[in-house]
């Protein structure tokens, strides 16, 4: 059985991230690629994942369309190079320390936002 859809999307988003940071990538493609990668790798979605069916639609439709458009903006062999690098990177173990740091930052942002809302309505 091949890689899961989630694995494939993560790999493609990582490849876009790598290609967007490549000096050979045109400026307009860099901007578009950074938007696609940030959206794909962000825990915040246009449609929240907890909404049945619709929540996964953005991951299954919007990200692949964005990757496809980005691929059209740069040379095919350049993107293939970054796709191979992203595939190798997905085989590495997950850095749970990094995951913990990101979760702590998001938690802090949530606490600050909550505090600001509570203060604003007092």
N, CA, C and O atoms as a GROMACS GRO file, in nm:
protein
  488
    1UNK      N    1   0.084  -0.119   0.000
    1UNK     CA    2   0.000   0.000   0.000
    1UNK      C    3   0.089   0.125   0.000
    1UNK      O    4   0.189   0.128   0.071
    2UNK      N    5   0.054   0.226  -0.078
    2UNK     CA    6   0.134   0.347  -0.091
    2UNK      C    7   0.117   0.439   0.028
    2UNK      O    8   0.046   0.408   0.124
    3UNK      N    9   0.185   0.554   0.021
    3UNK     CA   10   0.177   0.650   0.131
    3UNK      C   11   0.035   0.706   0.145
    3UNK      O   12  -0.039   0.715   0.048
    4UNK      N   13  -0.001   0.743   0.267
    4UNK     CA   14  -0.134   0.799   0.292
    4UNK      C   15  -0.146   0.937   0.226
    4UNK      O   16  -0.046   0.999   0.190
    5UNK      N   17  -0.268   0.981   0.211
    5UNK     CA   18  -0.294   1.112   0.152
    5UNK      C   19  -0.232   1.222   0.238
    5UNK      O   20  -0.174   1.317   0.186
    6UNK      N   21  -0.244   1.208   0.370
    6UNK     CA   22  -0.187   1.309   0.460
    6UNK      C   23  -0.035   1.316   0.444
    6UNK      O   24   0.022   1.425   0.443
    7UNK      N   25   0.030   1.200   0.432
    7UNK     CA   26   0.175   1.196   0.412
    7UNK      C   27   0.212   1.264   0.280
    7UNK      O   28   0.307   1.342   0.274
    8UNK      N   29   0.138   1.234   0.178
    8UNK     CA   30   0.164   1.291   0.045
    8UNK      C   31   0.150   1.443   0.047
    8UNK      O   32   0.233   1.514  -0.008
    9UNK      N   33   0.044   1.493   0.111
    9UNK     CA   34   0.021   1.638   0.118
    9UNK      C   35   0.132   1.705   0.196
    9UNK      O   36   0.182   1.810   0.156
   10UNK      N   37   0.174   1.644   0.310
   10UNK     CA   38   0.284   1.701   0.389
   10UNK      C   39   0.412   1.704   0.308
   10UNK      O   40   0.487   1.802   0.313
   11UNK      N   41   0.439   1.597   0.234
   11UNK     CA   42   0.560   1.592   0.152
   11UNK      C   43   0.557   1.698   0.043
   11UNK      O   44   0.657   1.766   0.020
   12UNK      N   45   0.444   1.712  -0.024
   12UNK     CA   46   0.432   1.813  -0.130
   12UNK      C   47   0.446   1.954  -0.073
   12UNK      O   48   0.511   2.039  -0.134
   13UNK      N   49   0.384   1.979   0.043
   13UNK     CA   50   0.394   2.111   0.106
   13UNK      C   51   0.539   2.140   0.145
   13UNK      O   52   0.586   2.254   0.130
   14UNK      N   53   0.610   2.040   0.193
   14UNK     CA   54   0.750   2.058   0.228
   14UNK      C   55   0.833   2.086   0.103
   14UNK      O   56   0.924   2.169   0.106
   15UNK      N   57   0.803   2.017  -0.006
   15UNK     CA   58   0.874   2.041  -0.132
   15UNK      C   59   0.850   2.184  -0.181
   15UNK      O   60   0.943   2.249  -0.231
   16UNK      N   61   0.728   2.233  -0.166
   16UNK     CA   62   0.697   2.371  -0.204
   16UNK      C   63   0.777   2.467  -0.117
   16UNK      O   64   0.833   2.565  -0.167
   17UNK      N   65   0.784   2.439   0.013
   17UNK     CA   66   0.861   2.522   0.106
   17UNK      C   67   1.007   2.529   0.065
   17UNK      O   68   1.067   2.636   0.062
   18UNK      N   69   1.065   2.413   0.032
   18UNK     CA   70   1.205   2.409  -0.010
   18UNK      C   71   1.226   2.486  -0.140
   18UNK      O   72   1.322   2.561  -0.155
   19UNK      N   73   1.135   2.465  -0.235
   19UNK     CA   74   1.147   2.533  -0.365
   19UNK      C   75   1.128   2.684  -0.352
   19UNK      O   76   1.192   2.761  -0.423
   20UNK      N   77   1.040   2.726  -0.262
   20UNK     CA   78   1.016   2.870  -0.243
   20UNK      C   79   1.139   2.939  -0.184
   20UNK      O   80   1.158   3.059  -0.204
   21UNK      N   81   1.221   2.865  -0.114
   21UNK     CA   82   1.342   2.922  -0.054
   21UNK      C   83   1.463   2.911  -0.146
   21UNK      O   84   1.571   2.963  -0.114
   22UNK      N   85   1.447   2.846  -0.258
   22UNK     CA   86   1.555   2.826  -0.355
   22UNK      C   87   1.580   2.957  -0.431
   22UNK      O   88   1.485   3.018  -0.481
   23UNK      N   89   1.707   3.002  -0.440
   23UNK     CA   90   1.735   3.127  -0.511
   23UNK      C   91   1.700   3.123  -0.660
   23UNK      O   92   1.684   3.228  -0.722
   24UNK      N   93   1.687   3.004  -0.717
   24UNK     CA   94   1.650   2.993  -0.860
   24UNK      C   95   1.503   3.020  -0.885
   24UNK      O   96   1.462   3.040  -0.999
   25UNK      N   97   1.423   3.020  -0.780
   25UNK     CA   98   1.278   3.038  -0.793
   25UNK      C   99   1.245   3.185  -0.814
   25UNK      O  100   1.293   3.270  -0.739
   26UNK      N  101   1.163   3.216  -0.916
   26UNK     CA  102   1.124   3.356  -0.940
   26UNK      C  103   1.048   3.414  -0.821
   26UNK      O  104   0.984   3.340  -0.746
   27UNK      N  105   1.057   3.545  -0.804
   27UNK     CA  106   0.997   3.612  -0.688
   27UNK      C  107   0.848   3.582  -0.673
   27UNK      O  108   0.802   3.550  -0.564
   28UNK      N  109   0.771   3.593  -0.784
   28UNK     CA  110   0.626   3.569  -0.777
   28UNK      C  111   0.596   3.426  -0.732
   28UNK      O  112   0.500   3.402  -0.659
   29UNK      N  113   0.678   3.332  -0.777
   29UNK     CA  114   0.659   3.192  -0.736
   29UNK      C  115   0.696   3.173  -0.589
   29UNK      O  116   0.632   3.097  -0.518
   30UNK      N  117   0.800   3.243  -0.544
   30UNK     CA  118   0.838   3.238  -0.402
   30UNK      C  119   0.721   3.281  -0.314
   30UNK      O  120   0.687   3.212  -0.217
   31UNK      N  121   0.660   3.394  -0.347
   31UNK     CA  122   0.548   3.445  -0.267
   31UNK      C  123   0.433   3.344  -0.265
   31UNK      O  124   0.378   3.313  -0.159
   32UNK      N  125   0.397   3.294  -0.382
   32UNK     CA  126   0.287   3.198  -0.390
   32UNK      C  127   0.322   3.070  -0.316
   32UNK      O  128   0.239   3.015  -0.243
   33UNK      N  129   0.444   3.022  -0.333
   33UNK     CA  130   0.488   2.900  -0.266
   33UNK      C  131   0.488   2.913  -0.116
   33UNK      O  132   0.448   2.821  -0.045
   34UNK      N  133   0.534   3.028  -0.066
   34UNK     CA  134   0.534   3.050   0.079
   34UNK      C  135   0.392   3.051   0.134
   34UNK      O  136   0.368   2.999   0.243
   35UNK      N  137   0.298   3.109   0.060
   35UNK     CA  138   0.158   3.107   0.104
   35UNK      C  139   0.103   2.964   0.108
   35UNK      O  140   0.036   2.926   0.204
   36UNK      N  141   0.132   2.887   0.005
   36UNK     CA  142   0.084   2.748   0.000
   36UNK      C  143   0.145   2.667   0.113
   36UNK      O  144   0.073   2.596   0.184
   37UNK      N  145   0.275   2.677   0.131
   37UNK     CA  146   0.343   2.601   0.236
   37UNK      C  147   0.294   2.642   0.374
   37UNK      O  148   0.269   2.556   0.459
   38UNK      N  149   0.281   2.772   0.398
   38UNK     CA  150   0.235   2.820   0.529
   38UNK      C  151   0.094   2.769   0.557
   38UNK      O  152   0.065   2.726   0.669
   39UNK      N  153   0.007   2.773   0.458
   39UNK     CA  154  -0.130   2.726   0.477
   39UNK      C  155  -0.132   2.575   0.502
   39UNK      O  156  -0.202   2.527   0.591
   40UNK      N  157  -0.055   2.502   0.423
   40UNK     CA  158  -0.055   2.356   0.435
   40UNK      C  159   0.004   2.310   0.568
   40UNK      O  160  -0.043   2.213   0.626
   41UNK      N  161   0.107   2.378   0.616
   41UNK     CA  162   0.175   2.336   0.737
   41UNK      C  163   0.116   2.400   0.863
   41UNK      O  164   0.153   2.363   0.974
   42UNK      N  165   0.027   2.496   0.846
   42UNK     CA  166  -0.033   2.565   0.961
   42UNK      C  167  -0.141   2.478   1.025
   42UNK      O  168  -0.215   2.409   0.955
   43UNK      N  169  -0.150   2.483   1.158
   43UNK     CA  170  -0.258   2.410   1.223
   43UNK      C  171  -0.394   2.480   1.208
   43UNK      O  172  -0.497   2.423   1.244
   44UNK      N  173  -0.394   2.602   1.156
   44UNK     CA  174  -0.518   2.676   1.136
   44UNK      C  175  -0.560   2.663   0.990
   44UNK      O  176  -0.482   2.694   0.900
   45UNK      N  177  -0.681   2.617   0.968
   45UNK     CA  178  -0.733   2.594   0.833
   45UNK      C  179  -0.843   2.693   0.799
   45UNK      O  180  -0.905   2.752   0.888
   46UNK      N  181  -0.866   2.711   0.670
   46UNK     CA  182  -0.976   2.794   0.622
   46UNK      C  183  -1.108   2.736   0.671
   46UNK      O  184  -1.196   2.808   0.718
   47UNK      N  185  -1.121   2.604   0.660
   47UNK     CA  186  -1.237   2.532   0.710
   47UNK      C  187  -1.185   2.439   0.820
   47UNK      O  188  -1.105   2.350   0.790
   48UNK      N  189  -1.227   2.457   0.946
   48UNK     CA  190  -1.173   2.375   1.055
   48UNK      C  191  -1.195   2.225   1.030
   48UNK      O  192  -1.300   2.184   0.980
   49UNK      N  193  -1.095   2.145   1.065
   49UNK     CA  194  -1.100   2.000   1.040
   49UNK      C  195  -1.211   1.929   1.117
   49UNK      O  196  -1.253   1.821   1.076
   50UNK      N  197  -1.261   1.987   1.226
   50UNK     CA  198  -1.364   1.919   1.303
   50UNK      C  199  -1.501   1.922   1.235
   50UNK      O  200  -1.591   1.851   1.278
   51UNK      N  201  -1.518   2.002   1.130
   51UNK     CA  202  -1.644   2.003   1.055
   51UNK      C  203  -1.642   1.882   0.962
   51UNK      O  204  -1.555   1.871   0.876
   52UNK      N  205  -1.738   1.790   0.980
   52UNK     CA  206  -1.737   1.667   0.900
   52UNK      C  207  -1.732   1.696   0.749
   52UNK      O  208  -1.799   1.787   0.700
   53UNK      N  209  -1.655   1.621   0.679
   53UNK     CA  210  -1.634   1.624   0.534
   53UNK      C  211  -1.573   1.757   0.488
   53UNK      O  212  -1.465   1.757   0.429
   54UNK      N  213  -1.640   1.869   0.513
   54UNK     CA  214  -1.590   1.999   0.468
   54UNK      C  215  -1.455   2.034   0.529
   54UNK      O  216  -1.372   2.098   0.465
   55UNK      N  217  -1.432   1.991   0.653
   55UNK     CA  218  -1.308   2.022   0.722
   55UNK      C  219  -1.185   1.967   0.654
   55UNK      O  220  -1.078   2.026   0.662
   56UNK      N  221  -1.200   1.854   0.587
   56UNK     CA  222  -1.086   1.793   0.518
   56UNK      C  223  -1.078   1.836   0.372
   56UNK      O  224  -0.978   1.811   0.305
   57UNK      N  225  -1.184   1.900   0.323
   57UNK     CA  226  -1.188   1.942   0.183
   57UNK      C  227  -1.075   2.036   0.147
   57UNK      O  228  -1.017   2.024   0.039
   58UNK      N  229  -1.043   2.131   0.235
   58UNK     CA  230  -0.936   2.225   0.201
   58UNK      C  231  -0.804   2.152   0.188
   58UNK      O  232  -0.723   2.185   0.102
   59UNK      N  233  -0.780   2.054   0.274
   59UNK     CA  234  -0.655   1.978   0.266
   59UNK      C  235  -0.650   1.892   0.140
   59UNK      O  236  -0.544   1.875   0.080
   60UNK      N  237  -0.763   1.838   0.102
   60UNK     CA  238  -0.768   1.745  -0.011
   60UNK      C  239  -0.779   1.816  -0.146
   60UNK      O  240  -0.740   1.760  -0.248
   61UNK      N  241  -0.833   1.938  -0.147
   61UNK     CA  242  -0.854   2.008  -0.274
   61UNK      C  243  -0.765   2.132  -0.287
   61UNK      O  244  -0.692   2.146  -0.385
   62UNK      N  245  -0.772   2.223  -0.190
   62UNK     CA  246  -0.700   2.350  -0.203
   62UNK      C  247  -0.548   2.333  -0.207
   62UNK      O  248  -0.481   2.394  -0.291
   63UNK      N  249  -0.494   2.252  -0.119
   63UNK     CA  250  -0.348   2.236  -0.115
   63UNK      C  251  -0.296   2.170  -0.242
   63UNK      O  252  -0.200   2.221  -0.300
   64UNK      N  253  -0.355   2.058  -0.288
   64UNK     CA  254  -0.305   2.001  -0.414
   64UNK      C  255  -0.317   2.096  -0.534
   64UNK      O  256  -0.230   2.097  -0.621
   65UNK      N  257  -0.424   2.176  -0.540
   65UNK     CA  258  -0.438   2.273  -0.649
   65UNK      C  259  -0.327   2.378  -0.637
   65UNK      O  260  -0.266   2.416  -0.737
   66UNK      N  261  -0.302   2.425  -0.516
   66UNK     CA  262  -0.195   2.522  -0.495
   66UNK      C  263  -0.059   2.466  -0.534
   66UNK      O  264   0.022   2.534  -0.596
   67UNK      N  265  -0.033   2.340  -0.496
   67UNK     CA  266   0.094   2.276  -0.532
   67UNK      C  267   0.104   2.264  -0.684
   67UNK      O  268   0.209   2.291  -0.742
   68UNK      N  269  -0.004   2.224  -0.748
   68UNK     CA  270  -0.006   2.208  -0.893
   68UNK      C  271   0.025   2.342  -0.962
   68UNK      O  272   0.104   2.347  -1.056
   69UNK      N  273  -0.039   2.449  -0.915
   69UNK     CA  274  -0.014   2.582  -0.974
   69UNK      C  275   0.131   2.624  -0.951
   69UNK      O  276   0.196   2.677  -1.040
   70UNK      N  277   0.181   2.600  -0.829
   70UNK     CA  278   0.319   2.635  -0.798
   70UNK      C  279   0.416   2.559  -0.889
   70UNK      O  280   0.514   2.614  -0.938
   71UNK      N  281   0.386   2.432  -0.910
   71UNK     CA  282   0.471   2.348  -0.997
   71UNK      C  283   0.482   2.405  -1.138
   71UNK      O  284   0.584   2.390  -1.204
   72UNK      N  285   0.376   2.470  -1.184
   72UNK     CA  286   0.375   2.529  -1.318
   72UNK      C  287   0.462   2.655  -1.326
   72UNK      O  288   0.497   2.699  -1.435
   73UNK      N  289   0.497   2.712  -1.210
   73UNK     CA  290   0.571   2.838  -1.206
   73UNK      C  291   0.723   2.819  -1.207
   73UNK      O  292   0.796   2.915  -1.230
   74UNK      N  293   0.769   2.697  -1.184
   74UNK     CA  294   0.914   2.673  -1.179
   74UNK      C  295   0.948   2.554  -1.270
   74UNK      O  296   0.860   2.476  -1.305
   75UNK      N  297   1.075   2.541  -1.307
   75UNK     CA  298   1.114   2.428  -1.392
   75UNK      C  299   1.083   2.293  -1.326
   75UNK      O  300   1.100   2.277  -1.205
   76UNK      N  301   1.039   2.199  -1.406
   76UNK     CA  302   0.999   2.067  -1.357
   76UNK      C  303   1.111   1.997  -1.282
   76UNK      O  304   1.087   1.938  -1.176
   77UNK      N  305   1.233   2.002  -1.335
   77UNK     CA  306   1.345   1.933  -1.269
   77UNK      C  307   1.380   1.997  -1.135
   77UNK      O  308   1.424   1.928  -1.043
   78UNK      N  309   1.362   2.128  -1.124
   78UNK     CA  310   1.388   2.196  -0.997
   78UNK      C  311   1.290   2.147  -0.890
   78UNK      O  312   1.330   2.119  -0.777
   79UNK      N  313   1.162   2.137  -0.926
   79UNK     CA  314   1.064   2.091  -0.828
   79UNK      C  315   1.086   1.943  -0.794
   79UNK      O  316   1.068   1.902  -0.680
   80UNK      N  317   1.125   1.864  -0.893
   80UNK     CA  318   1.154   1.723  -0.868
   80UNK      C  319   1.268   1.707  -0.768
   80UNK      O  320   1.265   1.618  -0.683
   81UNK      N  321   1.367   1.793  -0.777
   81UNK     CA  322   1.480   1.793  -0.684
   81UNK      C  323   1.431   1.819  -0.540
   81UNK      O  324   1.473   1.751  -0.447
   82UNK      N  325   1.344   1.918  -0.525
   82UNK     CA  326   1.293   1.952  -0.392
   82UNK      C  327   1.194   1.847  -0.341
   82UNK      O  328   1.186   1.822  -0.220
   83UNK      N  329   1.120   1.786  -0.431
   83UNK     CA  330   1.028   1.678  -0.392
   83UNK      C  331   1.108   1.561  -0.335
   83UNK      O  332   1.068   1.500  -0.236
   84UNK      N  333   1.221   1.528  -0.399
   84UNK     CA  334   1.307   1.419  -0.350
   84UNK      C  335   1.364   1.453  -0.212
   84UNK      O  336   1.368   1.368  -0.124
   85UNK      N  337   1.407   1.578  -0.193
   85UNK     CA  338   1.458   1.620  -0.061
   85UNK      C  339   1.348   1.610   0.045
   85UNK      O  340   1.374   1.565   0.157
   86UNK      N  341   1.227   1.651   0.010
   86UNK     CA  342   1.115   1.646   0.105
   86UNK      C  343   1.080   1.502   0.140
   86UNK      O  344   1.048   1.472   0.256
   87UNK      N  345   1.087   1.414   0.044
   87UNK     CA  346   1.058   1.273   0.069
   87UNK      C  347   1.159   1.213   0.166
   87UNK      O  348   1.123   1.138   0.256
   88UNK      N  349   1.285   1.247   0.148
   88UNK     CA  350   1.390   1.199   0.239
   88UNK      C  351   1.366   1.254   0.380
   88UNK      O  352   1.380   1.182   0.479
   89UNK      N  353   1.328   1.380   0.388
   89UNK     CA  354   1.304   1.444   0.518
   89UNK      C  355   1.187   1.379   0.592
   89UNK      O  356   1.188   1.375   0.716
   90UNK      N  357   1.087   1.329   0.520
   90UNK     CA  358   0.972   1.268   0.587
   90UNK      C  359   1.006   1.134   0.649
   90UNK      O  360   0.931   1.084   0.732
   91UNK      N  361   1.118   1.076   0.612
   91UNK     CA  362   1.160   0.948   0.669
   91UNK      C  363   1.236   0.965   0.800
   91UNK      O  364   1.260   0.869   0.872
   92UNK      N  365   1.273   1.090   0.829
   92UNK     CA  366   1.345   1.117   0.954
   92UNK      C  367   1.248   1.110   1.072
   92UNK      O  368   1.128   1.132   1.054
   93UNK      N  369   1.299   1.080   1.190
   93UNK     CA  370   1.210   1.078   1.307
   93UNK      C  371   1.156   1.218   1.339
   93UNK      O  372   1.220   1.319   1.310
   94UNK      N  373   1.038   1.220   1.397
   94UNK     CA  374   0.974   1.346   1.435
   94UNK      C  375   1.045   1.406   1.556
   94UNK      O  376   1.081   1.334   1.649
   95UNK      N  377   1.066   1.535   1.553
   95UNK     CA  378   1.126   1.605   1.667
   95UNK      C  379   1.014   1.643   1.763
   95UNK      O  380   0.948   1.746   1.746
   96UNK      N  381   0.995   1.561   1.865
   96UNK     CA  382   0.888   1.587   1.960
   96UNK      C  383   0.916   1.713   2.042
   96UNK      O  384   0.823   1.778   2.088
   97UNK      N  385   1.043   1.747   2.059
   97UNK     CA  386   1.077   1.873   2.126
   97UNK      C  387   1.026   1.991   2.046
   97UNK      O  388   0.972   2.087   2.102
   98UNK      N  389   1.044   1.985   1.913
   98UNK     CA  390   0.995   2.091   1.825
   98UNK      C  391   0.843   2.100   1.827
   98UNK      O  392   0.787   2.209   1.828
   99UNK      N  393   0.777   1.984   1.828
   99UNK     CA  394   0.631   1.982   1.836
   99UNK      C  395   0.584   2.046   1.966
   99UNK      O  396   0.489   2.124   1.967
  100UNK      N  397   0.652   2.013   2.075
  100UNK     CA  398   0.617   2.070   2.206
  100UNK      C  399   0.634   2.223   2.206
  100UNK      O  400   0.549   2.294   2.260
  101UNK      N  401   0.741   2.272   2.147
  101UNK     CA  402   0.764   2.416   2.141
  101UNK      C  403   0.654   2.485   2.061
  101UNK      O  404   0.602   2.589   2.104
  102UNK      N  405   0.616   2.429   1.947
  102UNK     CA  406   0.510   2.488   1.865
  102UNK      C  407   0.378   2.488   1.942
  102UNK      O  408   0.305   2.587   1.940
  103UNK      N  409   0.347   2.378   2.010
  103UNK     CA  410   0.223   2.371   2.088
  103UNK      C  411   0.223   2.473   2.202
  103UNK      O  412   0.121   2.535   2.231
  104UNK      N  413   0.338   2.490   2.265
  104UNK     CA  414   0.348   2.590   2.373
  104UNK      C  415   0.327   2.731   2.320
  104UNK      O  416   0.262   2.813   2.384
  105UNK      N  417   0.383   2.760   2.202
  105UNK     CA  418   0.365   2.893   2.142
  105UNK      C  419   0.218   2.916   2.110
  105UNK      O  420   0.164   3.023   2.140
  106UNK      N  421   0.153   2.817   2.047
  106UNK     CA  422   0.011   2.832   2.015
  106UNK      C  423  -0.072   2.845   2.142
  106UNK      O  424  -0.170   2.920   2.144
  107UNK      N  425  -0.036   2.772   2.247
  107UNK     CA  426  -0.106   2.784   2.374
  107UNK      C  427  -0.092   2.924   2.432
  107UNK      O  428  -0.189   2.982   2.481
  108UNK      N  429   0.029   2.978   2.427
  108UNK     CA  430   0.054   3.113   2.476
  108UNK      C  431  -0.027   3.216   2.396
  108UNK      O  432  -0.084   3.308   2.454
  109UNK      N  433  -0.030   3.200   2.266
  109UNK     CA  434  -0.109   3.290   2.181
  109UNK      C  435  -0.257   3.281   2.218
  109UNK      O  436  -0.325   3.383   2.226
  110UNK      N  437  -0.307   3.161   2.241
  110UNK     CA  438  -0.447   3.143   2.279
  110UNK      C  439  -0.477   3.209   2.413
  110UNK      O  440  -0.580   3.275   2.428
  111UNK      N  441  -0.387   3.192   2.510
  111UNK     CA  442  -0.405   3.254   2.641
  111UNK      C  443  -0.404   3.406   2.630
  111UNK      O  444  -0.488   3.473   2.690
  112UNK      N  445  -0.311   3.461   2.553
  112UNK     CA  446  -0.305   3.606   2.534
  112UNK      C  447  -0.430   3.659   2.464
  112UNK      O  448  -0.483   3.764   2.501
  113UNK      N  449  -0.477   3.586   2.364
  113UNK     CA  450  -0.599   3.628   2.293
  113UNK      C  451  -0.719   3.624   2.388
  113UNK      O  452  -0.802   3.714   2.387
  114UNK      N  453  -0.728   3.519   2.467
  114UNK     CA  454  -0.837   3.506   2.563
  114UNK      C  455  -0.832   3.620   2.665
  114UNK      O  456  -0.935   3.680   2.696
  115UNK      N  457  -0.714   3.648   2.715
  115UNK     CA  458  -0.697   3.757   2.812
  115UNK      C  459  -0.737   3.891   2.752
  115UNK      O  460  -0.802   3.973   2.818
  116UNK      N  461  -0.700   3.914   2.627
  116UNK     CA  462  -0.737   4.038   2.559
  116UNK      C  463  -0.887   4.049   2.542
  116UNK      O  464  -0.943   4.157   2.559
  117UNK      N  465  -0.953   3.938   2.509
  117UNK     CA  466  -1.099   3.940   2.494
  117UNK      C  467  -1.168   3.966   2.627
  117UNK      O  468  -1.261   4.046   2.635
  118UNK      N  469  -1.122   3.899   2.730
  118UNK     CA  470  -1.182   3.916   2.862
  118UNK      C  471  -1.164   4.060   2.910
  118UNK      O  472  -1.257   4.120   2.963
  119UNK      N  473  -1.044   4.114   2.891
  119UNK     CA  474  -1.016   4.252   2.932
  119UNK      C  475  -1.100   4.351   2.852
  119UNK      O  476  -1.148   4.450   2.908
  120UNK      N  477  -1.118   4.325   2.724
  120UNK     CA  478  -1.194   4.416   2.638
  120UNK      C  479  -1.342   4.422   2.676
  120UNK      O  480  -1.406   4.525   2.658
  121UNK      N  481  -1.396   4.314   2.730
  121UNK     CA  482  -1.537   4.309   2.763
  121UNK      C  483  -1.566   4.328   2.912
  121UNK      O  484  -1.680   4.312   2.956
  122UNK      N  485  -1.465   4.363   2.988
  122UNK     CA  486  -1.487   4.393   3.132
  122UNK      C  487  -1.526   4.536   3.152
  122UNK      O  488  -1.548   4.578   3.266
   0.00000   0.00000   0.00000
